[in-house]
Amino acid sequence: MNEKNKRLGFVGIIINDREKSSGPVNAILSEHAALILARTGLPRARGSVSVITLTIDATTDEVVRLTGKLGTIPGVSVKSALSAI
């Protein structure tokens, strides 16, 4: 893929049930590791909700593939944004 098409951005992931969803989420993130510049995870002290924030360098198509896969996991919400250029 042409490096010119890649843009800086973020992906925000909310996991509502860590026990059930963290395995599939981590597997997908591993598949797309080349896109991820930084990853920050914040498990909530009480309950089973977690938030993961990714800083990415990716094309629009790569982001769509990543977020689309994550969005198929029950109990996982995903939002993303990319820089304009």
PyMOL Python script that loads the backbone (N, CA, C, O; Angstrom):
from pymol import cmd

cmd.read_pdbstr("""\
ATOM      1  N   MET A   1       0.842  -1.181   0.000  1.00  0.00           N
ATOM      2  CA  MET A   1       0.000   0.000   0.000  1.00  0.00           C
ATOM      3  C   MET A   1       0.885   1.242   0.000  1.00  0.00           C
ATOM      4  O   MET A   1       1.899   1.280   0.696  1.00  0.00           O
ATOM      5  N   ASN A   2       0.518   2.235  -0.758  1.00  0.00           N
ATOM      6  CA  ASN A   2       1.271   3.472  -0.862  1.00  0.00           C
ATOM      7  C   ASN A   2       1.236   4.229   0.461  1.00  0.00           C
ATOM      8  O   ASN A   2       0.164   4.497   1.004  1.00  0.00           O
ATOM      9  N   GLU A   3       2.418   4.573   0.974  1.00  0.00           N
ATOM     10  CA  GLU A   3       2.521   5.284   2.249  1.00  0.00           C
ATOM     11  C   GLU A   3       1.809   6.632   2.203  1.00  0.00           C
ATOM     12  O   GLU A   3       1.374   7.130   3.242  1.00  0.00           O
ATOM     13  N   LYS A   4       1.680   7.229   1.026  1.00  0.00           N
ATOM     14  CA  LYS A   4       1.003   8.526   0.900  1.00  0.00           C
ATOM     15  C   LYS A   4      -0.465   8.444   1.294  1.00  0.00           C
ATOM     16  O   LYS A   4      -1.044   9.441   1.726  1.00  0.00           O
ATOM     17  N   ASN A   5      -1.068   7.286   1.154  1.00  0.00           N
ATOM     18  CA  ASN A   5      -2.485   7.118   1.469  1.00  0.00           C
ATOM     19  C   ASN A   5      -2.741   6.921   2.957  1.00  0.00           C
ATOM     20  O   ASN A   5      -3.888   6.972   3.402  1.00  0.00           O
ATOM     21  N   LYS A   6      -1.680   6.695   3.730  1.00  0.00           N
ATOM     22  CA  LYS A   6      -1.850   6.446   5.163  1.00  0.00           C
ATOM     23  C   LYS A   6      -2.014   7.761   5.900  1.00  0.00           C
ATOM     24  O   LYS A   6      -1.416   8.779   5.549  1.00  0.00           O
ATOM     25  N   ARG A   7      -2.851   7.709   6.940  1.00  0.00           N
ATOM     26  CA  ARG A   7      -3.103   8.896   7.751  1.00  0.00           C
ATOM     27  C   ARG A   7      -3.052   8.522   9.219  1.00  0.00           C
ATOM     28  O   ARG A   7      -3.285   7.372   9.593  1.00  0.00           O
ATOM     29  N   LEU A   8      -2.747   9.502  10.036  1.00  0.00           N
ATOM     30  CA  LEU A   8      -2.720   9.318  11.481  1.00  0.00           C
ATOM     31  C   LEU A   8      -4.139   9.399  12.021  1.00  0.00           C
ATOM     32  O   LEU A   8      -4.938  10.210  11.553  1.00  0.00           O
ATOM     33  N   GLY A   9      -4.451   8.572  12.992  1.00  0.00           N
ATOM     34  CA  GLY A   9      -5.788   8.603  13.563  1.00  0.00           C
ATOM     35  C   GLY A   9      -5.865   7.825  14.851  1.00  0.00           C
ATOM     36  O   GLY A   9      -4.849   7.433  15.425  1.00  0.00           O
ATOM     37  N   PHE A  10      -7.096   7.605  15.299  1.00  0.00           N
ATOM     38  CA  PHE A  10      -7.310   6.824  16.513  1.00  0.00           C
ATOM     39  C   PHE A  10      -8.502   5.893  16.352  1.00  0.00           C
ATOM     40  O   PHE A  10      -9.382   6.115  15.520  1.00  0.00           O
ATOM     41  N   VAL A  11      -8.507   4.858  17.161  1.00  0.00           N
ATOM     42  CA  VAL A  11      -9.638   3.945  17.270  1.00  0.00           C
ATOM     43  C   VAL A  11      -9.944   3.824  18.760  1.00  0.00           C
ATOM     44  O   VAL A  11      -9.064   3.492  19.554  1.00  0.00           O
ATOM     45  N   GLY A  12     -11.172   4.088  19.130  1.00  0.00           N
ATOM     46  CA  GLY A  12     -11.618   3.924  20.509  1.00  0.00           C
ATOM     47  C   GLY A  12     -12.488   2.684  20.602  1.00  0.00           C
ATOM     48  O   GLY A  12     -13.421   2.511  19.819  1.00  0.00           O
ATOM     49  N   ILE A  13     -12.180   1.821  21.562  1.00  0.00           N
ATOM     50  CA  ILE A  13     -12.893   0.546  21.715  1.00  0.00           C
ATOM     51  C   ILE A  13     -13.415   0.456  23.138  1.00  0.00           C
ATOM     52  O   ILE A  13     -12.652   0.612  24.091  1.00  0.00           O
ATOM     53  N   ILE A  14     -14.710   0.204  23.288  1.00  0.00           N
ATOM     54  CA  ILE A  14     -15.299  -0.046  24.605  1.00  0.00           C
ATOM     55  C   ILE A  14     -15.737  -1.502  24.637  1.00  0.00           C
ATOM     56  O   ILE A  14     -16.496  -1.963  23.786  1.00  0.00           O
ATOM     57  N   ILE A  15     -15.241  -2.205  25.634  1.00  0.00           N
ATOM     58  CA  ILE A  15     -15.561  -3.622  25.807  1.00  0.00           C
ATOM     59  C   ILE A  15     -16.449  -3.740  27.040  1.00  0.00           C
ATOM     60  O   ILE A  15     -16.027  -3.390  28.143  1.00  0.00           O
ATOM     61  N   ASN A  16     -17.657  -4.223  26.865  1.00  0.00           N
ATOM     62  CA  ASN A  16     -18.614  -4.295  27.966  1.00  0.00           C
ATOM     63  C   ASN A  16     -18.488  -5.550  28.813  1.00  0.00           C
ATOM     64  O   ASN A  16     -18.990  -5.584  29.937  1.00  0.00           O
ATOM     65  N   ASP A  17     -17.831  -6.580  28.301  1.00  0.00           N
ATOM     66  CA  ASP A  17     -17.646  -7.821  29.060  1.00  0.00           C
ATOM     67  C   ASP A  17     -16.250  -8.359  28.763  1.00  0.00           C
ATOM     68  O   ASP A  17     -16.051  -9.102  27.802  1.00  0.00           O
ATOM     69  N   ARG A  18     -15.282  -7.972  29.605  1.00  0.00           N
ATOM     70  CA  ARG A  18     -13.885  -8.351  29.352  1.00  0.00           C
ATOM     71  C   ARG A  18     -13.707  -9.848  29.223  1.00  0.00           C
ATOM     72  O   ARG A  18     -12.997 -10.319  28.333  1.00  0.00           O
ATOM     73  N   GLU A  19     -14.343 -10.598  30.101  1.00  0.00           N
ATOM     74  CA  GLU A  19     -14.164 -12.064  30.078  1.00  0.00           C
ATOM     75  C   GLU A  19     -14.564 -12.660  28.739  1.00  0.00           C
ATOM     76  O   GLU A  19     -13.881 -13.536  28.209  1.00  0.00           O
ATOM     77  N   LYS A  20     -15.659 -12.184  28.203  1.00  0.00           N
ATOM     78  CA  LYS A  20     -16.195 -12.753  26.976  1.00  0.00           C
ATOM     79  C   LYS A  20     -15.522 -12.215  25.708  1.00  0.00           C
ATOM     80  O   LYS A  20     -15.341 -12.948  24.735  1.00  0.00           O
ATOM     81  N   SER A  21     -15.157 -10.941  25.726  1.00  0.00           N
ATOM     82  CA  SER A  21     -14.755 -10.280  24.489  1.00  0.00           C
ATOM     83  C   SER A  21     -13.266  -9.971  24.352  1.00  0.00           C
ATOM     84  O   SER A  21     -12.812  -9.687  23.244  1.00  0.00           O
ATOM     85  N   SER A  22     -12.505 -10.015  25.417  1.00  0.00           N
ATOM     86  CA  SER A  22     -11.106  -9.590  25.317  1.00  0.00           C
ATOM     87  C   SER A  22     -10.274 -10.504  24.415  1.00  0.00           C
ATOM     88  O   SER A  22      -9.389 -10.020  23.709  1.00  0.00           O
ATOM     89  N   GLY A  23     -10.532 -11.789  24.421  1.00  0.00           N
ATOM     90  CA  GLY A  23      -9.807 -12.715  23.546  1.00  0.00           C
ATOM     91  C   GLY A  23      -9.981 -12.387  22.076  1.00  0.00           C
ATOM     92  O   GLY A  23      -8.990 -12.218  21.365  1.00  0.00           O
ATOM     93  N   PRO A  24     -11.232 -12.293  21.597  1.00  0.00           N
ATOM     94  CA  PRO A  24     -11.437 -11.941  20.187  1.00  0.00           C
ATOM     95  C   PRO A  24     -10.898 -10.554  19.827  1.00  0.00           C
ATOM     96  O   PRO A  24     -10.361 -10.360  18.737  1.00  0.00           O
ATOM     97  N   VAL A  25     -11.041  -9.592  20.740  1.00  0.00           N
ATOM     98  CA  VAL A  25     -10.521  -8.245  20.471  1.00  0.00           C
ATOM     99  C   VAL A  25      -9.004  -8.307  20.304  1.00  0.00           C
ATOM    100  O   VAL A  25      -8.469  -7.766  19.336  1.00  0.00           O
ATOM    101  N   ASN A  26      -8.312  -8.951  21.224  1.00  0.00           N
ATOM    102  CA  ASN A  26      -6.854  -9.041  21.149  1.00  0.00           C
ATOM    103  C   ASN A  26      -6.388  -9.791  19.910  1.00  0.00           C
ATOM    104  O   ASN A  26      -5.356  -9.443  19.336  1.00  0.00           O
ATOM    105  N   ALA A  27      -7.122 -10.808  19.488  1.00  0.00           N
ATOM    106  CA  ALA A  27      -6.765 -11.546  18.271  1.00  0.00           C
ATOM    107  C   ALA A  27      -6.835 -10.627  17.048  1.00  0.00           C
ATOM    108  O   ALA A  27      -5.944 -10.655  16.199  1.00  0.00           O
ATOM    109  N   ILE A  28      -7.877  -9.824  16.957  1.00  0.00           N
ATOM    110  CA  ILE A  28      -8.031  -8.901  15.826  1.00  0.00           C
ATOM    111  C   ILE A  28      -6.956  -7.821  15.874  1.00  0.00           C
ATOM    112  O   ILE A  28      -6.393  -7.457  14.842  1.00  0.00           O
ATOM    113  N   LEU A  29      -6.670  -7.310  17.063  1.00  0.00           N
ATOM    114  CA  LEU A  29      -5.624  -6.295  17.176  1.00  0.00           C
ATOM    115  C   LEU A  29      -4.273  -6.868  16.771  1.00  0.00           C
ATOM    116  O   LEU A  29      -3.466  -6.172  16.156  1.00  0.00           O
ATOM    117  N   SER A  30      -4.022  -8.106  17.103  1.00  0.00           N
ATOM    118  CA  SER A  30      -2.772  -8.752  16.695  1.00  0.00           C
ATOM    119  C   SER A  30      -2.678  -8.887  15.179  1.00  0.00           C
ATOM    120  O   SER A  30      -1.607  -8.696  14.602  1.00  0.00           O
ATOM    121  N   GLU A  31      -3.793  -9.215  14.535  1.00  0.00           N
ATOM    122  CA  GLU A  31      -3.831  -9.315  13.072  1.00  0.00           C
ATOM    123  C   GLU A  31      -3.487  -7.992  12.401  1.00  0.00           C
ATOM    124  O   GLU A  31      -2.928  -7.973  11.305  1.00  0.00           O
ATOM    125  N   HIS A  32      -3.822  -6.888  13.060  1.00  0.00           N
ATOM    126  CA  HIS A  32      -3.637  -5.557  12.490  1.00  0.00           C
ATOM    127  C   HIS A  32      -2.528  -4.780  13.200  1.00  0.00           C
ATOM    128  O   HIS A  32      -2.523  -3.550  13.184  1.00  0.00           O
ATOM    129  N   ALA A  33      -1.603  -5.488  13.812  1.00  0.00           N
ATOM    130  CA  ALA A  33      -0.547  -4.858  14.616  1.00  0.00           C
ATOM    131  C   ALA A  33       0.293  -3.858  13.821  1.00  0.00           C
ATOM    132  O   ALA A  33       0.781  -2.880  14.387  1.00  0.00           O
ATOM    133  N   ALA A  34       0.463  -4.084  12.544  1.00  0.00           N
ATOM    134  CA  ALA A  34       1.291  -3.189  11.727  1.00  0.00           C
ATOM    135  C   ALA A  34       0.704  -1.782  11.630  1.00  0.00           C
ATOM    136  O   ALA A  34       1.426  -0.833  11.321  1.00  0.00           O
ATOM    137  N   LEU A  35      -0.583  -1.636  11.886  1.00  0.00           N
ATOM    138  CA  LEU A  35      -1.238  -0.326  11.818  1.00  0.00           C
ATOM    139  C   LEU A  35      -1.124   0.453  13.124  1.00  0.00           C
ATOM    140  O   LEU A  35      -1.276   1.674  13.135  1.00  0.00           O
ATOM    141  N   ILE A  36      -0.861  -0.242  14.214  1.00  0.00           N
ATOM    142  CA  ILE A  36      -0.961   0.334  15.555  1.00  0.00           C
ATOM    143  C   ILE A  36       0.375   0.931  15.989  1.00  0.00           C
ATOM    144  O   ILE A  36       1.385   0.233  16.076  1.00  0.00           O
ATOM    145  N   LEU A  37       0.360   2.232  16.258  1.00  0.00           N
ATOM    146  CA  LEU A  37       1.544   2.932  16.755  1.00  0.00           C
ATOM    147  C   LEU A  37       1.597   2.888  18.283  1.00  0.00           C
ATOM    148  O   LEU A  37       2.674   2.772  18.868  1.00  0.00           O
ATOM    149  N   ALA A  38       0.429   2.981  18.925  1.00  0.00           N
ATOM    150  CA  ALA A  38       0.361   2.971  20.390  1.00  0.00           C
ATOM    151  C   ALA A  38      -0.985   2.395  20.818  1.00  0.00           C
ATOM    152  O   ALA A  38      -1.989   2.518  20.116  1.00  0.00           O
ATOM    153  N   ARG A  39      -0.975   1.766  21.983  1.00  0.00           N
ATOM    154  CA  ARG A  39      -2.191   1.164  22.536  1.00  0.00           C
ATOM    155  C   ARG A  39      -2.237   1.477  24.024  1.00  0.00           C
ATOM    156  O   ARG A  39      -1.266   1.259  24.748  1.00  0.00           O
ATOM    157  N   THR A  40      -3.381   1.992  24.472  1.00  0.00           N
ATOM    158  CA  THR A  40      -3.590   2.268  25.884  1.00  0.00           C
ATOM    159  C   THR A  40      -4.864   1.554  26.308  1.00  0.00           C
ATOM    160  O   THR A  40      -5.909   1.709  25.677  1.00  0.00           O
ATOM    161  N   GLY A  41      -4.775   0.772  27.379  1.00  0.00           N
ATOM    162  CA  GLY A  41      -5.934   0.060  27.892  1.00  0.00           C
ATOM    163  C   GLY A  41      -6.253   0.516  29.294  1.00  0.00           C
ATOM    164  O   GLY A  41      -5.354   0.745  30.103  1.00  0.00           O
ATOM    165  N   LEU A  42      -7.541   0.650  29.583  1.00  0.00           N
ATOM    166  CA  LEU A  42      -7.971   1.075  30.901  1.00  0.00           C
ATOM    167  C   LEU A  42      -9.126   0.192  31.364  1.00  0.00           C
ATOM    168  O   LEU A  42     -10.275   0.412  30.981  1.00  0.00           O
ATOM    169  N   PRO A  43      -8.817  -0.809  32.189  1.00  0.00           N
ATOM    170  CA  PRO A  43      -9.912  -1.615  32.740  1.00  0.00           C
ATOM    171  C   PRO A  43     -10.569  -0.839  33.872  1.00  0.00           C
ATOM    172  O   PRO A  43      -9.883  -0.180  34.654  1.00  0.00           O
ATOM    173  N   ARG A  44     -11.855  -0.911  33.962  1.00  0.00           N
ATOM    174  CA  ARG A  44     -12.571  -0.254  35.052  1.00  0.00           C
ATOM    175  C   ARG A  44     -12.393  -1.083  36.313  1.00  0.00           C
ATOM    176  O   ARG A  44     -12.502  -2.309  36.274  1.00  0.00           O
ATOM    177  N   ALA A  45     -12.124  -0.430  37.413  1.00  0.00           N
ATOM    178  CA  ALA A  45     -11.855  -1.134  38.673  1.00  0.00           C
ATOM    179  C   ALA A  45     -13.033  -1.989  39.109  1.00  0.00           C
ATOM    180  O   ALA A  45     -12.841  -3.101  39.602  1.00  0.00           O
ATOM    181  N   ARG A  46     -14.226  -1.496  38.938  1.00  0.00           N
ATOM    182  CA  ARG A  46     -15.415  -2.292  39.293  1.00  0.00           C
ATOM    183  C   ARG A  46     -16.174  -2.615  38.001  1.00  0.00           C
ATOM    184  O   ARG A  46     -16.182  -1.822  37.060  1.00  0.00           O
ATOM    185  N   GLY A  47     -16.780  -3.733  37.972  1.00  0.00           N
ATOM    186  CA  GLY A  47     -17.487  -4.142  36.763  1.00  0.00           C
ATOM    187  C   GLY A  47     -16.554  -4.790  35.774  1.00  0.00           C
ATOM    188  O   GLY A  47     -15.412  -5.114  36.100  1.00  0.00           O
ATOM    189  N   SER A  48     -17.040  -4.979  34.566  1.00  0.00           N
ATOM    190  CA  SER A  48     -16.232  -5.685  33.567  1.00  0.00           C
ATOM    191  C   SER A  48     -16.032  -4.869  32.300  1.00  0.00           C
ATOM    192  O   SER A  48     -15.768  -5.431  31.237  1.00  0.00           O
ATOM    193  N   VAL A  49     -16.154  -3.543  32.401  1.00  0.00           N
ATOM    194  CA  VAL A  49     -15.999  -2.670  31.236  1.00  0.00           C
ATOM    195  C   VAL A  49     -14.542  -2.245  31.104  1.00  0.00           C
ATOM    196  O   VAL A  49     -13.882  -1.953  32.101  1.00  0.00           O
ATOM    197  N   SER A  50     -14.043  -2.212  29.870  1.00  0.00           N
ATOM    198  CA  SER A  50     -12.686  -1.736  29.570  1.00  0.00           C
ATOM    199  C   SER A  50     -12.746  -0.780  28.395  1.00  0.00           C
ATOM    200  O   SER A  50     -13.654  -0.835  27.566  1.00  0.00           O
ATOM    201  N   VAL A  51     -11.751   0.103  28.345  1.00  0.00           N
ATOM    202  CA  VAL A  51     -11.604   1.006  27.214  1.00  0.00           C
ATOM    203  C   VAL A  51     -10.196   0.830  26.662  1.00  0.00           C
ATOM    204  O   VAL A  51      -9.222   0.818  27.415  1.00  0.00           O
ATOM    205  N   ILE A  52     -10.096   0.694  25.352  1.00  0.00           N
ATOM    206  CA  ILE A  52      -8.805   0.628  24.668  1.00  0.00           C
ATOM    207  C   ILE A  52      -8.776   1.763  23.650  1.00  0.00           C
ATOM    208  O   ILE A  52      -9.723   1.959  22.890  1.00  0.00           O
ATOM    209  N   THR A  53      -7.678   2.501  23.651  1.00  0.00           N
ATOM    210  CA  THR A  53      -7.468   3.547  22.658  1.00  0.00           C
ATOM    211  C   THR A  53      -6.231   3.196  21.843  1.00  0.00           C
ATOM    212  O   THR A  53      -5.163   2.921  22.390  1.00  0.00           O
ATOM    213  N   LEU A  54      -6.398   3.211  20.530  1.00  0.00           N
ATOM    214  CA  LEU A  54      -5.288   2.932  19.622  1.00  0.00           C
ATOM    215  C   LEU A  54      -4.930   4.196  18.854  1.00  0.00           C
ATOM    216  O   LEU A  54      -5.817   4.919  18.400  1.00  0.00           O
ATOM    217  N   THR A  55      -3.648   4.466  18.709  1.00  0.00           N
ATOM    218  CA  THR A  55      -3.162   5.475  17.774  1.00  0.00           C
ATOM    219  C   THR A  55      -2.675   4.689  16.568  1.00  0.00           C
ATOM    220  O   THR A  55      -1.862   3.773  16.695  1.00  0.00           O
ATOM    221  N   ILE A  56      -3.182   5.057  15.398  1.00  0.00           N
ATOM    222  CA  ILE A  56      -2.913   4.259  14.205  1.00  0.00           C
ATOM    223  C   ILE A  56      -2.337   5.101  13.071  1.00  0.00           C
ATOM    224  O   ILE A  56      -2.504   6.320  13.034  1.00  0.00           O
ATOM    225  N   ASP A  57      -1.665   4.433  12.160  1.00  0.00           N
ATOM    226  CA  ASP A  57      -1.189   5.000  10.907  1.00  0.00           C
ATOM    227  C   ASP A  57      -1.707   4.052   9.832  1.00  0.00           C
ATOM    228  O   ASP A  57      -1.150   2.976   9.617  1.00  0.00           O
ATOM    229  N   ALA A  58      -2.787   4.468   9.154  1.00  0.00           N
ATOM    230  CA  ALA A  58      -3.477   3.517   8.281  1.00  0.00           C
ATOM    231  C   ALA A  58      -4.226   4.237   7.169  1.00  0.00           C
ATOM    232  O   ALA A  58      -4.489   5.438   7.242  1.00  0.00           O
ATOM    233  N   THR A  59      -4.559   3.473   6.146  1.00  0.00           N
ATOM    234  CA  THR A  59      -5.435   3.987   5.091  1.00  0.00           C
ATOM    235  C   THR A  59      -6.878   3.857   5.567  1.00  0.00           C
ATOM    236  O   THR A  59      -7.169   3.171   6.547  1.00  0.00           O
ATOM    237  N   THR A  60      -7.759   4.521   4.863  1.00  0.00           N
ATOM    238  CA  THR A  60      -9.185   4.418   5.191  1.00  0.00           C
ATOM    239  C   THR A  60      -9.653   2.977   5.091  1.00  0.00           C
ATOM    240  O   THR A  60     -10.393   2.505   5.954  1.00  0.00           O
ATOM    241  N   ASP A  61      -9.233   2.274   4.055  1.00  0.00           N
ATOM    242  CA  ASP A  61      -9.635   0.877   3.881  1.00  0.00           C
ATOM    243  C   ASP A  61      -9.156  -0.003   5.027  1.00  0.00           C
ATOM    244  O   ASP A  61      -9.889  -0.875   5.495  1.00  0.00           O
ATOM    245  N   GLU A  62      -7.921   0.225   5.481  1.00  0.00           N
ATOM    246  CA  GLU A  62      -7.389  -0.568   6.597  1.00  0.00           C
ATOM    247  C   GLU A  62      -8.179  -0.313   7.881  1.00  0.00           C
ATOM    248  O   GLU A  62      -8.447  -1.241   8.643  1.00  0.00           O
ATOM    249  N   VAL A  63      -8.546   0.935   8.117  1.00  0.00           N
ATOM    250  CA  VAL A  63      -9.331   1.273   9.309  1.00  0.00           C
ATOM    251  C   VAL A  63     -10.713   0.631   9.231  1.00  0.00           C
ATOM    252  O   VAL A  63     -11.219   0.113  10.227  1.00  0.00           O
ATOM    253  N   VAL A  64     -11.314   0.665   8.059  1.00  0.00           N
ATOM    254  CA  VAL A  64     -12.639   0.050   7.884  1.00  0.00           C
ATOM    255  C   VAL A  64     -12.577  -1.449   8.158  1.00  0.00           C
ATOM    256  O   VAL A  64     -13.471  -1.998   8.803  1.00  0.00           O
ATOM    257  N   ARG A  65     -11.534  -2.112   7.676  1.00  0.00           N
ATOM    258  CA  ARG A  65     -11.398  -3.558   7.938  1.00  0.00           C
ATOM    259  C   ARG A  65     -11.233  -3.829   9.431  1.00  0.00           C
ATOM    260  O   ARG A  65     -11.889  -4.715   9.981  1.00  0.00           O
ATOM    261  N   LEU A  66     -10.354  -3.063  10.090  1.00  0.00           N
ATOM    262  CA  LEU A  66     -10.116  -3.253  11.511  1.00  0.00           C
ATOM    263  C   LEU A  66     -11.377  -2.988  12.331  1.00  0.00           C
ATOM    264  O   LEU A  66     -11.780  -3.830  13.134  1.00  0.00           O
ATOM    265  N   THR A  67     -11.993  -1.844  12.141  1.00  0.00           N
ATOM    266  CA  THR A  67     -13.170  -1.500  12.948  1.00  0.00           C
ATOM    267  C   THR A  67     -14.365  -2.385  12.604  1.00  0.00           C
ATOM    268  O   THR A  67     -15.189  -2.685  13.468  1.00  0.00           O
ATOM    269  N   GLY A  68     -14.457  -2.799  11.347  1.00  0.00           N
ATOM    270  CA  GLY A  68     -15.545  -3.701  10.951  1.00  0.00           C
ATOM    271  C   GLY A  68     -15.454  -5.033  11.677  1.00  0.00           C
ATOM    272  O   GLY A  68     -16.461  -5.549  12.162  1.00  0.00           O
ATOM    273  N   LYS A  69     -14.247  -5.594  11.752  1.00  0.00           N
ATOM    274  CA  LYS A  69     -14.061  -6.862  12.474  1.00  0.00           C
ATOM    275  C   LYS A  69     -14.359  -6.702  13.959  1.00  0.00           C
ATOM    276  O   LYS A  69     -15.032  -7.538  14.561  1.00  0.00           O
ATOM    277  N   LEU A  70     -13.847  -5.615  14.546  1.00  0.00           N
ATOM    278  CA  LEU A  70     -14.095  -5.390  15.971  1.00  0.00           C
ATOM    279  C   LEU A  70     -15.589  -5.205  16.249  1.00  0.00           C
ATOM    280  O   LEU A  70     -16.102  -5.670  17.266  1.00  0.00           O
ATOM    281  N   GLY A  71     -16.272  -4.526  15.341  1.00  0.00           N
ATOM    282  CA  GLY A  71     -17.701  -4.261  15.509  1.00  0.00           C
ATOM    283  C   GLY A  71     -18.583  -5.486  15.454  1.00  0.00           C
ATOM    284  O   GLY A  71     -19.744  -5.424  15.860  1.00  0.00           O
ATOM    285  N   THR A  72     -18.063  -6.607  14.960  1.00  0.00           N
ATOM    286  CA  THR A  72     -18.866  -7.831  14.904  1.00  0.00           C
ATOM    287  C   THR A  72     -18.857  -8.582  16.232  1.00  0.00           C
ATOM    288  O   THR A  72     -19.632  -9.521  16.418  1.00  0.00           O
ATOM    289  N   ILE A  73     -17.991  -8.177  17.151  1.00  0.00           N
ATOM    290  CA  ILE A  73     -17.898  -8.868  18.438  1.00  0.00           C
ATOM    291  C   ILE A  73     -19.009  -8.355  19.354  1.00  0.00           C
ATOM    292  O   ILE A  73     -19.099  -7.151  19.591  1.00  0.00           O
ATOM    293  N   PRO A  74     -19.850  -9.243  19.868  1.00  0.00           N
ATOM    294  CA  PRO A  74     -20.929  -8.799  20.757  1.00  0.00           C
ATOM    295  C   PRO A  74     -20.367  -8.071  21.984  1.00  0.00           C
ATOM    296  O   PRO A  74     -19.388  -8.510  22.588  1.00  0.00           O
ATOM    297  N   GLY A  75     -21.004  -6.954  22.336  1.00  0.00           N
ATOM    298  CA  GLY A  75     -20.599  -6.205  23.513  1.00  0.00           C
ATOM    299  C   GLY A  75     -19.419  -5.277  23.288  1.00  0.00           C
ATOM    300  O   GLY A  75     -18.881  -4.726  24.248  1.00  0.00           O
ATOM    301  N   VAL A  76     -19.006  -5.092  22.045  1.00  0.00           N
ATOM    302  CA  VAL A  76     -17.871  -4.213  21.734  1.00  0.00           C
ATOM    303  C   VAL A  76     -18.390  -3.046  20.883  1.00  0.00           C
ATOM    304  O   VAL A  76     -19.076  -3.241  19.880  1.00  0.00           O
ATOM    305  N   SER A  77     -18.039  -1.826  21.318  1.00  0.00           N
ATOM    306  CA  SER A  77     -18.373  -0.610  20.552  1.00  0.00           C
ATOM    307  C   SER A  77     -17.084   0.005  20.047  1.00  0.00           C
ATOM    308  O   SER A  77     -16.082   0.030  20.762  1.00  0.00           O
ATOM    309  N   VAL A  78     -17.104   0.505  18.813  1.00  0.00           N
ATOM    310  CA  VAL A  78     -15.896   1.026  18.185  1.00  0.00           C
ATOM    311  C   VAL A  78     -16.200   2.351  17.484  1.00  0.00           C
ATOM    312  O   VAL A  78     -17.219   2.495  16.807  1.00  0.00           O
ATOM    313  N   LYS A  79     -15.299   3.308  17.661  1.00  0.00           N
ATOM    314  CA  LYS A  79     -15.365   4.588  16.940  1.00  0.00           C
ATOM    315  C   LYS A  79     -13.951   4.901  16.459  1.00  0.00           C
ATOM    316  O   LYS A  79     -12.970   4.527  17.102  1.00  0.00           O
ATOM    317  N   SER A  80     -13.854   5.588  15.327  1.00  0.00           N
ATOM    318  CA  SER A  80     -12.530   5.928  14.801  1.00  0.00           C
ATOM    319  C   SER A  80     -12.572   7.284  14.127  1.00  0.00           C
ATOM    320  O   SER A  80     -13.635   7.797  13.778  1.00  0.00           O
ATOM    321  N   ALA A  81     -11.386   7.851  13.954  1.00  0.00           N
ATOM    322  CA  ALA A  81     -11.231   9.099  13.205  1.00  0.00           C
ATOM    323  C   ALA A  81      -9.833   9.104  12.614  1.00  0.00           C
ATOM    324  O   ALA A  81      -8.889   8.580  13.205  1.00  0.00           O
ATOM    325  N   LEU A  82      -9.716   9.705  11.434  1.00  0.00           N
ATOM    326  CA  LEU A  82      -8.428   9.849  10.758  1.00  0.00           C
ATOM    327  C   LEU A  82      -8.188  11.316  10.464  1.00  0.00           C
ATOM    328  O   LEU A  82      -9.131  12.081  10.265  1.00  0.00           O
ATOM    329  N   SER A  83      -6.911  11.708  10.437  1.00  0.00           N
ATOM    330  CA  SER A  83      -6.556  13.065  10.070  1.00  0.00           C
ATOM    331  C   SER A  83      -6.979  13.338   8.632  1.00  0.00           C
ATOM    332  O   SER A  83      -7.159  12.411   7.842  1.00  0.00           O
ATOM    333  N   ALA A  84      -7.134  14.602   8.302  1.00  0.00           N
ATOM    334  CA  ALA A  84      -7.573  14.987   6.963  1.00  0.00           C
ATOM    335  C   ALA A  84      -6.520  14.657   5.913  1.00  0.00           C
ATOM    336  O   ALA A  84      -6.869  14.306   4.786  1.00  0.00           O
ATOM    337  N   ILE A  85      -5.246  14.762   6.257  1.00  0.00           N
ATOM    338  CA  ILE A  85      -4.167  14.474   5.296  1.00  0.00           C
ATOM    339  C   ILE A  85      -3.091  13.653   5.946  1.00  0.00           C
ATOM    340  O   ILE A  85      -2.100  13.310   5.300  1.00  0.00           O
TER     341      ILE A  85
END
""", "prot")
cmd.dss("prot")
cmd.show_as("cartoon", "prot")
cmd.util.cbc("prot")
cmd.orient("prot")
